[in-house]
Amino acid sequence: MDDERSGVGAQWDRAQVARLARRLGYKLIWPQDLSPLNLIDQIRAADVDAVLVPSPSDLDALTLDQLMHLCDVEVVEPRESFARYFGGRHGCPA
């Protein structure tokens, strides 16, 4: 999520992500704000099955590609799913 957003918009995004996580059966883990690790390294360390984001604008193309080597990506609005690349946690064979 966009860390620069605050107030009602950020609360709404968090609520929508939490709702989608419940619907899909995921236990929700929020990234650490003060972690020395970047987002990709946090996700790798947490060994998660999916990353949920409020909208596609929360990820740039390079980050989406990196994520899809590690896990599925679920988008709240518009509702989209990006499946992990072939090879699962072992990486893309290409």
C-alpha positions in Angstrom: 0.0 0.0 0.0 1.0 3.6 -0.5 2.7 4.6 2.7 2.1 8.3 1.9 -1.6 8.0 2.2 -3.2 8.6 5.5 -6.6 9.0 7.1 -9.8 7.6 5.7 -8.3 6.4 2.4 -5.6 4.3 4.0 -8.1 2.9 6.5 -10.5 2.0 3.7 -7.7 0.3 1.8 -6.7 -1.7 4.8 -10.3 -2.7 5.5 -10.7 -3.9 1.8 -7.5 -5.9 1.9 -8.5 -7.5 5.2 -11.9 -8.4 3.7 -10.3 -10.0 0.6 -7.9 -11.9 2.8 -10.8 -13.3 4.8 -12.7 -14.2 1.7 -9.7 -16.0 0.2 -8.8 -17.7 3.4 -5.4 -16.0 4.0 -4.0 -15.0 7.4 -3.0 -11.4 7.0 0.5 -10.2 7.8 1.2 -6.5 7.4 4.7 -5.5 6.2 6.9 -3.8 8.9 7.2 -0.1 8.4 10.6 0.2 10.0 12.2 -2.9 8.7 15.7 -2.7 7.2 14.5 -5.1 4.6 12.8 -3.9 1.4 9.3 -5.3 0.5 10.6 -8.2 -1.6 13.0 -9.3 1.1 10.3 -9.1 3.7 8.0 -11.3 1.6 10.8 -13.8 1.0 11.6 -13.9 4.7 8.0 -14.3 5.7 7.5 -17.2 3.2 4.0 -16.0 2.2 1.6 -17.6 -0.3 0.2 -14.3 -1.6 0.5 -10.6 -1.5 -2.7 -8.5 -1.4 -2.8 -4.9 -2.6 -5.7 -2.4 -2.9 -5.1 -1.5 -6.5 -2.6 -2.2 -9.4 -1.1 1.3 -8.9 0.4 0.1 -5.6 2.9 -2.0 -7.5 5.2 -1.0 -10.4 5.8 -3.6 -13.2 9.3 -4.6 -11.9 8.0 -5.2 -8.3 5.0 -7.2 -9.7 7.4 -9.4 -11.7 9.6 -9.9 -8.6 6.6 -10.8 -6.5 5.3 -13.3 -9.0 8.5 -15.3 -8.7 7.7 -15.7 -5.0 4.0 -15.8 -4.5 0.5 -15.0 -6.0 -0.6 -11.4 -6.1 -4.2 -10.5 -5.4 -5.6 -7.1 -6.2 -8.8 -5.7 -4.5 -10.0 -3.2 -7.1 -10.3 -4.0 -9.9 -10.4 -7.6 -8.7 -7.5 -9.4 -10.3 -5.3 -12.4 -9.5 -1.7 -12.9 -10.8 -0.5 -16.4 -10.3 3.0 -17.3 -9.2 5.2 -18.1 -12.1 5.7 -21.8 -13.0 8.2 -23.4 -10.6 6.7 -22.0 -7.4 9.1 -21.0 -4.7 12.0 -22.4 -6.6 11.7 -19.7 -9.3 10.9 -19.5 -12.9 12.7 -22.0 -15.0 13.5 -19.5 -17.8 
